[in-house]
Amino acid sequence: MLEKKSIDYEKAVLIGIINKSQNEEKVTEYLDELEFLTYTAGGEVTKRFVQRMEIPNPKTLIGSGKMEEVESYVKKNDIGSVIFDDELSPAQQRNIEKLLRCKIIDRTSLILDIFAQRAQTSYARTQVELAQYQYLLPRLTGLWTHLERQKGGIGMRGPGETEIETDRRIVRDRISLLKKKLLKIDRQMETQRGNRGSLVRVALIGYTNVGKSTLMNVISKSDVFAENKLFATLDTTVRKVVLGNLPFLLSDTVGFIRKLPTQLVESFKSTLDEVREADLLLHVVDISHPNFEEHIASVNQILDEIKSADKKTIMVFNKIDQYSPDVIDDDDLVTEKTSIHFTLEEWKKTWYNKIGDRALFISALNKENLDEFRKRVYNEVRDIHVTRFPYNNFLYPENLDEY
């Protein structure tokens, strides 16, 4: 008889700060995302703590009064992890650990932990390991406080490196080794990309958990792992897709997120070569998310960083089946209509005015408007292919319906 498995989630609390750069509404949204990250990593959030302060405390980030409140709650409720939305300095992390006597995690280390869980291939694992070591290096003192001083006594006097210096040297050597390994894999992947010939390349990009992998599965009829969790896909998956009789390559890339750790941006830049070398980008957006326009801005910022902002792009607004606007009652004369009250038709008009026919509204899960999506992608890929090979014009009809 099979035993029923129960998942034990680790208890965690979240801490955020309201200041000039992030108001209360913004902090609530960041903490919602942080809670989803915590759940993805295997944690259960039992409480949130938010403090309004203009200048963060250099020792503990939050004030002493709020820290006492957190300490009391942690002791009473047997909390395993305290997770900060903002990145902690090594000194802050050490100070808070001494006070709370539990795991202290910031947004960066939480994302790194999820990436470590999700990495499947040797390439992804190497990238994550490099990012983890780069994050760990300045924090070694906090982790190895018992090794800070070299023991004195007979035979221990004189020159020689302390244990902490040995650990730092080992980590630096490991970072150097991983960078060399990544360069070698990059050359192999560059050869693979070169061997794909002159097929048109299309890349799915977008914020994490917007439905890129689901759309990939529907279009390419493949079985890419898709789940309602953040960073379900880490490894770039490339599939050959044929619409009508027109073949092209479709790649599913790692999702982006706000406040993405710099270590990850650096180590995953090579993965984003698929985006750099793509002929067409399909920017997938979760329109059911209340702040999807900020997600678009975050993705555009990273595209700008990897010098791909000027590529031909189609905006694909996904999850229209889950979209529901806030409704203003007929007798409500006070509430002012804003974007949260827009119907789907109003959003369509808004984006059509912004980018013309480069906006598509679909549901990959329920397969709504996918015919329109296929036609649009076919036309774009055909235009690129015919420009590249003018004599192939007669091979592919202008209209996908002719098949």
Sequence and secondary structure as in RCSB ss.txt:
>XXXX:A:sequence
MLEKKSIDYEKAVLIGIINKSQNEEKVTEYLDELEFLTYTAGGEVTKRFVQRMEIPNPKTLIGSGKMEEVESYVK
KNDIGSVIFDDELSPAQQRNIEKLLRCKIIDRTSLILDIFAQRAQTSYARTQVELAQYQYLLPRLTGLWTHLERQ
KGGIGMRGPGETEIETDRRIVRDRISLLKKKLLKIDRQMETQRGNRGSLVRVALIGYTNVGKSTLMNVISKSDVF
AENKLFATLDTTVRKVVLGNLPFLLSDTVGFIRKLPTQLVESFKSTLDEVREADLLLHVVDISHPNFEEHIASVN
QILDEIKSADKKTIMVFNKIDQYSPDVIDDDDLVTEKTSIHFTLEEWKKTWYNKIGDRALFISALNKENLDEFRK
RVYNEVRDIHVTRFPYNNFLYPENLDEY
>XXXX:A:secstr
         EEEEEEEEE SSS HHHHHHHHHHHHHHHHHHTEEEEEEEEEE SS BTTTBS HHHHHHHHHHHH
HHT  EEEESS   HHHHHHHHHHH SEEEEHHHHHHHHHHHH  SHHHHHHHHHHHHHHHGGGHHHH GGGSS 
  STT  SS   HHHHHHHHHHHHHHHHHHHHHHHHHHHHHHHHTTTT  EEEEEEBTTSSHHHHHHHHH     
  SSTT   S EEEEEEETTEEEEEEE   B TT  HHHHHHTTTTTHHHHT SEEEEEEETTSTTHHHHHHHHH
HHHHHTT TTS EEEEEE GGG       TT  S    GGG  HHHHHHHHHHHHGGGEEE BTTTTBTHHHHHH
HHHHHHHHHHHHH GGGGGGS S GGG 
